[in-house]
Structure formats: structure tokens, C-alpha cells
Amino acid sequence: MSFFRLPNSKNQRTLLVIYTIVFLDMFAVGIFVPLLPYYWKELGIRTEMLGFVTSVYQLSQIVSGLILGWVGDHIMGRKSVFLLSLGGSVVSYVIAGIAYHQTYQEERKGLGIIILIVSRVIVGLVKQTFTMARAVVATLAPDSDRTASLSQIRACMTLAYLIGPSVGGVLAKELGREVPAFIAAGLFAFIFILALVFVDADEVGFHPAKEEEKPSDDTDASKKGSQEGGGVWRLLSSGGLGAVTVTRFFNTVFVSAVWVFSQQSLADKYALEPHHMGYLSSTKSLLSLGVQAFAVSALSRRFGEERCLRYAFAAACVLPAVEACHRSLPLYLAMLPLHTLTSEMIAQMFESLFASVIPKSEAGAAMGAAGLLKSVARVAGPVHRGPRFCGMIPRPSR
């Protein structure tokens, strides 16, 4: 299967536009977001406040994810949510650039901090580009191409974030650190126009007004769930969707809990310096891109989603056990492609199985709810279970 192969020309055009929007969106994010720590530092943020100011985006995302997903399905339409996300990003990133300007005057740095916090709250509240993109793919892609299409979204995001930070670093060095924020805002404005012109409101999913006139089987099922007291939370707790949701949630809790500690353990075990960890991170990203673009679709077609997920979980149990029995960096590097394939397969098979059982008319709300649960799991894992898992990680001998 080619990277962007889809079954019919109408869906192909729509989904190619969605992939382009996702790539450019993540590229714009990559230009600016890695520079945020320097913005906070030069604005003079106190250490004890750093955790709060860096978390306002995630907190805002938790608030907006479920709401905008549901609004896109039932009130505004998914195209309108795309435009809201992109337009809000333009405003946010312009404000961020203005905030950095306050660093040039010592007495205005406090104002700069407030402006930058406001910019992160704005983008957190409106930015649901990737939620809507996944909802559109879940709606338009047939079952045979669903896994590949969702994996292509992840590949677009990975590729964009491989390129974006380097471009942002060059722009900041050569033109000034506020420039990447304004460049990113310009990119979001371009993406807004792209979505306005080329995204058809009817093609990207269920337009609320038309759904009232011509209800489908999916919307009938959705209405039935709502009448029974359901909404999206009923969707997430019913049938196969409930099993996928719960399993995915606890997997995310475990992975989030272990990740920070495993990175430190890895550095200690193999005596890796920060630049070594940087090289390792880049290698993992390149491997992830290859897996997302090619391996996931091929394996899911060959073995099926559920069997791939079972195989990936089995490998996820065996690989750490093997790693715990050796201290050879070359062997770890040789096993790295298998580690990457396993983690990507688990993540993508969960997402594809989730998309396969949600009613298409509720895809935005369901994807938003899944994103909310993922954010909660990423917070809950390290905070509540991290110390327990930390004790399970092998420590280097002294």
C-alpha cells in the first residue's frame, strides 16, 4: 500500500487535505513549542511557578477536548471546529510573540508572563485539530484502510515534529526568538485558508443540519444511546468500546508511569550523556516514522488488528525481560526497532479498534473523550503509580 492510497477519489482528496493540515499544524507547533522554556526563563518566571505555567495548556485541553468533539458532531460541524482550532492558534501564537517582546523592558516582564499564559490558555481551549482529523478518518476510511489511514496521521505528526524544532531553532538564532511564534501564526493562517477553501463540510463528516433530515443507522444508534441517558460516556462504557477504552486507559497509565523512570534508568545503565540521549531520541523518532508509514498497515492487513495487538503485548512482556538480563548497549540498539514496532503497534491497534466500534456520527465526541482519558492517564500514571513502578526498574550495580 502506498503512503497515501485511499479507495475513492472523493475521499482521497478530502483525506489528503486532512493529512496536509495535520502535517503543517504539527510543523508550526514544532517551530515554536520547543522554545517555550526559553520564553519562560527570559520572562523571569520563578521556579516554583514553572510547573503551573507549563501545565495550563494541558489543563485547558482536558476542558475543551470532550466539549469541542461533541460540538463538532452535533452543533457546529467538524469543519467549523477545524476553523476554530486554526483561527484560535493564529491568535494564540501572535500573542505569544508579543509576550516575548516584553523581555526587552525589565519592568514589563510581569505583563509578558500574563500574556504568554493567556496565549497558552487560548490555544489549549480551542485546539482540537488532531481530534477532528481522527474523527474524519474514522468516518471516511473503510474498514480495510482504517488502520493505515489513522497510522498516516501519526506519521504526518512525527515527520513534522522531526523537522519543525530544527527550523524553529535556526529562525530563533538568526532572526530573534520571537520570530518563530509569528512564523507559526502565519502558518496557521495559511492552514486556516486551506481548510476554508478545500475542506467540504459535508465530506468531513456528519453535518448536524443534514443529519436531522436524513438520519443514518449510526445516528439512530447514537440517539438511542442518548435517550437511554447516554451521551459519549455511555458510548465509552458499552460493549466492545468499553473494553477497548478501559484496556487502553490502563495501558497508558502504565506506560506513562514507567517512561520517566525508564529514561533515567537507561541513561544510568549504559552511562549515556545528554547528547547521547538526544541521538537516541532522534533515532526512535525516525524508526517510529517508518513503522507508522509502512509497517503498521502491512501487519494489520496480514494478521488483523486484534491479533496484532495480542502479538504486540506479548512482545512488550518479553523484550523488557530480555533487556533486564544484559548490559550491552549494542544489543539494546539492535533490539530498538523491535521496541519501537511493539509500542507503535499497541498504540495504533488500540486507536484503530476504538475507531472501529464508535458510531461514525459520534466520532468527534468519542475521540475527544479518548483524548481526555489519555491526558488523565498521563497525569495519573507518574503521580500515583510512578514510585511503585520505579522500584521495579533495574538499577545499575555500584
SULMO-V101817 format. One record per residue. N is the residue number from 1. PSI is psi in whole degrees, 0 to 359 (NA if undefined). D_FIRST is the distance of its C-alpha to the first C-alpha in Angstrom with 1 decimal. Layout:
n	psi	d_first
N	PSI	D_FIRST
N	PSI	D_FIRST
This chain:
n	psi	d_first
1	131	0.0
2	165	3.8
3	324	6.5
4	31	8.2
5	128	6.5
6	161	9.2
7	327	11.1
8	158	14.3
9	323	15.9
10	311	18.4
11	325	16.3
12	314	13.9
13	314	17.0
14	313	18.5
15	328	15.7
16	322	15.2
17	318	19.0
18	316	18.8
19	320	16.4
20	317	18.9
21	315	21.8
22	316	20.6
23	309	20.1
24	323	23.5
25	309	25.2
26	328	24.4
27	316	25.2
28	318	28.6
29	316	29.2
30	330	28.5
31	323	31.0
32	312	33.8
33	320	33.5
34	343	34.0
35	353	37.2
36	318	38.7
37	325	40.6
38	324	42.5
39	310	43.2
40	317	44.8
41	313	46.7
42	340	48.1
43	352	49.1
44	28	51.1
45	138	49.6
46	150	51.4
47	319	49.8
48	344	50.6
49	350	48.9
50	319	45.7
51	320	44.1
52	310	44.9
53	330	43.8
54	346	40.4
55	354	39.8
56	328	40.6
57	310	37.0
58	319	35.7
59	319	38.7
60	324	38.1
61	320	34.5
62	321	35.7
63	319	38.0
64	336	35.6
65	305	32.3
66	320	33.4
67	308	35.6
68	328	33.3
69	314	30.5
70	319	33.0
71	320	34.5
72	327	31.1
73	327	30.7
74	339	34.3
75	296	36.3
76	332	34.7
77	153	31.2
78	327	28.1
79	319	28.3
80	323	31.8
81	321	30.9
82	310	28.3
83	322	31.2
84	316	33.6
85	314	31.4
86	318	31.0
87	319	34.6
88	326	35.9
89	321	34.0
90	309	35.7
91	314	39.1
92	314	38.5
93	329	37.4
94	316	40.3
95	321	42.6
96	318	41.3
97	320	42.1
98	321	45.5
99	318	46.1
100	330	45.6
101	334	48.2
102	345	50.8
103	342	50.6
104	347	52.7
105	117	55.7
106	319	56.8
107	350	58.4
108	6	55.3
109	324	52.9
110	319	53.6
111	321	52.5
112	320	49.3
113	314	48.4
114	316	48.9
115	318	46.9
116	321	44.0
117	316	44.1
118	318	44.1
119	322	41.1
120	327	39.1
121	316	40.4
122	309	39.3
123	327	35.7
124	324	35.6
125	331	36.9
126	342	34.7
127	102	31.3
128	37	28.7
129	314	25.9
130	328	23.3
131	313	24.8
132	323	24.4
133	316	20.9
134	323	19.9
135	320	22.1
136	316	20.4
137	317	16.9
138	330	18.5
139	316	20.2
140	326	17.6
141	132	14.3
142	165	14.4
143	322	14.7
144	336	11.4
145	4	9.6
146	311	12.6
147	315	12.0
148	319	8.7
149	317	10.8
150	323	13.9
151	327	12.5
152	328	11.6
153	314	15.3
154	321	16.4
155	319	14.6
156	317	16.3
157	317	19.5
158	313	19.5
159	316	18.9
160	321	21.6
161	346	24.0
162	325	23.6
163	317	24.8
164	309	27.2
165	324	30.0
166	316	30.5
167	316	30.9
168	321	33.2
169	318	35.2
170	316	35.8
171	316	36.8
172	321	39.2
173	317	40.8
174	327	41.3
175	348	42.0
176	147	43.1
177	343	41.6
178	342	41.9
179	315	39.7
180	325	36.3
181	317	37.2
182	323	38.1
183	316	35.0
184	319	32.8
185	320	34.8
186	321	34.2
187	317	30.5
188	324	30.7
189	319	32.9
190	316	30.3
191	323	27.5
192	313	30.1
193	319	30.6
194	314	26.8
195	320	26.6
196	320	29.8
197	318	28.9
198	346	25.2
199	119	24.7
200	129	26.1
201	327	28.0
202	325	27.2
203	327	23.5
204	4	23.0
205	210	24.6
206	107	28.0
207	123	30.8
208	316	33.9
209	318	36.2
210	330	34.0
211	331	33.3
212	326	37.1
213	321	37.4
214	78	34.5
215	140	33.8
216	177	30.8
217	321	30.6
218	317	29.0
219	327	31.8
220	318	34.3
221	321	33.2
222	317	33.3
223	322	36.8
224	317	37.9
225	319	36.9
226	321	38.7
227	332	41.7
228	13	41.9
229	24	42.3
230	286	38.6
231	196	36.8
232	330	33.8
233	330	35.7
234	320	36.0
235	315	32.3
236	344	31.7
237	10	34.4
238	140	33.5
239	217	31.8
240	329	28.4
241	321	28.0
242	317	31.2
243	316	30.1
244	316	26.8
245	312	28.8
246	313	31.6
247	317	29.5
248	321	27.4
249	311	30.6
250	329	32.3
251	318	29.4
252	320	29.4
253	312	33.2
254	311	33.1
255	317	30.5
256	322	32.4
257	321	35.7
258	331	34.7
259	307	32.7
260	315	35.7
261	324	37.8
262	326	35.1
263	317	34.7
264	319	38.5
265	321	38.6
266	314	36.0
267	319	38.0
268	316	41.2
269	319	40.0
270	11	38.7
271	50	41.1
272	137	38.5
273	165	39.7
274	321	38.2
275	330	36.5
276	318	35.0
277	325	33.6
278	315	32.2
279	318	30.4
280	319	29.1
281	318	27.8
282	320	26.0
283	317	24.4
284	320	23.3
285	319	21.8
286	318	19.8
287	318	18.6
288	320	17.8
289	315	15.7
290	317	13.6
291	314	13.4
292	321	12.6
293	329	9.8
294	310	8.0
295	319	10.2
296	311	10.9
297	319	7.8
298	315	7.6
299	321	11.4
300	325	11.8
301	324	10.0
302	318	12.1
303	343	15.3
304	155	15.5
305	313	16.6
306	319	20.2
307	320	20.0
308	319	17.9
309	318	20.5
310	316	23.3
311	318	22.0
312	320	21.6
313	321	25.1
314	315	26.5
315	324	25.2
316	335	26.6
317	323	30.0
318	316	30.0
319	313	28.9
320	326	31.7
321	319	34.2
322	317	33.3
323	325	33.5
324	342	36.9
325	1	38.2
326	165	37.8
327	30	38.7
328	117	36.7
329	318	34.7
330	321	32.7
331	321	31.8
332	315	30.7
333	324	28.5
334	327	27.0
335	350	26.2
336	318	24.8
337	323	21.1
338	319	21.7
339	314	23.6
340	315	20.9
341	317	18.1
342	310	20.7
343	320	21.7
344	322	18.3
345	317	17.3
346	311	20.6
347	315	20.4
348	323	17.0
349	321	17.7
350	314	21.0
351	320	19.7
352	318	17.2
353	321	20.0
354	313	22.4
355	333	20.4
356	339	20.2
357	358	24.0
358	143	25.3
359	135	26.6
360	330	24.5
361	346	27.8
362	16	28.6
363	319	25.3
364	312	27.0
365	319	30.0
366	318	28.1
367	323	25.8
368	318	29.0
369	321	30.9
370	321	28.2
371	321	28.4
372	312	32.2
373	323	32.1
374	318	29.9
375	317	32.5
376	317	35.3
377	321	33.8
378	334	33.3
379	316	37.0
380	323	38.3
381	299	36.7
382	324	38.4
383	314	41.6
384	330	42.4
385	348	40.6
386	310	40.1
387	326	43.5
388	315	43.0
389	330	39.7
390	323	41.1
391	343	43.7
392	346	41.0
393	130	39.4
394	137	40.9
395	147	43.4
396	144	44.2
397	147	47.5
398	NA	50.4
